[in-house]
Amino acid sequence: MIYLDFAATTPVDARVLNAMLPYFNADYGNPSSIHRHGQKAEAAVDKAREKVAAILHCQPEEILFTSGGTESDNLALRGFAFSKTSSNGVRRILTAKTEHHAISRTAEYLEREHGIPIVWLEVDPYGAVVPQALERGMNESGGLVSLMLANNEIGTINPVEKLSQIARTHGAVVHSDVVQAAAYLDVNVETLGVDMISLGGHKFYGPKGIGALYVRKGMNLVPQISGGGQEFGMRSGTHNVPYIVGFAEALHLASSEREFRCTHVKPLRDRIMGTVLEQVVDSALTGHPDRRMPNHASFVFKDVDGNALLQLLDAAGFACSSGSACKTGNPEPSDVISALGISKDWALGSLRITLGVSTTESDVDRFLHALPGLVEKARGLKRKNHGDPGVN
Ligand SMILES: Cc1ncc(COP(=O)(O)O)c(C=O)c1O
């Protein structure tokens, strides 16, 4: 089986696992305990926090450990929306339909159930929020702007630096979901000019179920989990020490090996993009051709059922992803693909291929050799299901 779905999740790096192991049994203390077991665990959490802060260019107290990207996104949005004295007095959220559901569905919920006004910013045909769209959306000052750095489905990188500048000029605070981006891009909060960022460990060879939210000092977030007061009172619950240690080590490796990792995946990714567009009839790239994640290639194929194609690929030994979720036999294109304005006959045939540090030339060769035939096979199946004889 050739795994080409590293945006969905990555295996835990052996070095990360080694760093985590002692904290499962040998050093199992609770960081909140006074005794020396507790102190040892607390020291491990403190060290992990410092390590993360150094990479993000912030203070250790500005890092909150969470259960993952989804919780971090929820804490950023709900914590802002439910604050009586929201950081700038305006409880309005500006975001886009291209965001991960952890943001877009949370924004919809806040609007529906709590009357928080949501402004959906337009995206360009590559799925990026262009500065002019934010300028137009910021007709009223203040609020929270939440825009991701790199898109999980189509790989496009938003111009977050520029967008943050605009948001700040209009008195808004800025959150960015960098869950995908952190695997390959620099996530320096000063350069990005953001007030909050969300991260999740399993996208960069760390464990699942652990993440972080950077919260700039002075932000008035309302905690969403109350209890023992851990994480500076912002996220109660006994610290998951081994996972926190693993998260910090994985982020450290992603940062120190960034150049090598990018140099490895990008040429392989470029070959996939070039060859697929050349060899598969009625194929188109989704997302930006250059301003995209270096390990990410995504396409739509006309008159193909994306889920059927995934099954054919799986049977042929390739693990990939699609953007469309099949709901009770009535497939709908994903919100992200729909936001690009692609017609349904193309949008339903989406495919995402994401590479990792272990992907080889020969993996890519085998994939490129198999794909054109499998797309044709999927087209044939769709014609058959629709009773179209598909003559010629
Ligand atoms: C952009 C983005 N945000 C948030 C998430 C959710 O992260 P987690 O799986 O850590 O909850 C994901 C995961 O797919 C993602 O790609």
The ligand as an ORCA input file, in Angstrom:
! r2SCAN-3c Opt
* xyz 0 1
  C      -6.795     22.977      8.511
  C      -7.236     22.057      9.598
  N      -7.746     22.559     10.732
  C      -8.130     21.786     11.754
  C      -8.023     20.417     11.677
  C      -8.455     19.578     12.844
  O      -7.330     19.174     13.565
  P      -7.375     17.905     14.564
  O      -7.477     16.700     13.706
  O      -6.074     17.989     15.302
  O      -8.550     18.100     15.458
  C      -7.496     19.828     10.518
  C      -7.411     18.356     10.391
  O      -7.718     17.796      9.371
  C      -7.090     20.670      9.449
  O      -6.575     20.175      8.331
*
